[in-house]
């Protein structure tokens, strides 16, 4: 199988994995594996020996890759939102466990007599 064809297949698999809304941990592992394989194929590809058909296939790969990047950006923002929510929940949980740990000292003053 040609490197361009392998690259195209992996890019299509990458696109289907990104658009899948299943288990996020598994999805990230698959994406990482596909991206590593795809990177290796890109490194092995010799750009001087490309035919017109290969260049057309690479243009298709480019459009698919742009879509994949947009989808991965959405996944990234979703993960960031989950992290912020988890941090907020963690700080709220600490407040319920020990409500006097961060006692405010507002209203305290020292009376000085001259």
Buried (B, 14 or more C-beta within 10 A) or exposed (E): EEBBEBBBEBBBBBBEBBEBEEEEEEBBEBBEBBBEBBEEBEEEBEEEEBEEEBEEBBEEBEEBBEBBEEBBEEBEEEEEEEEEEEEEEEEEEEEEEEEEEEEEEEEEEEEEEE
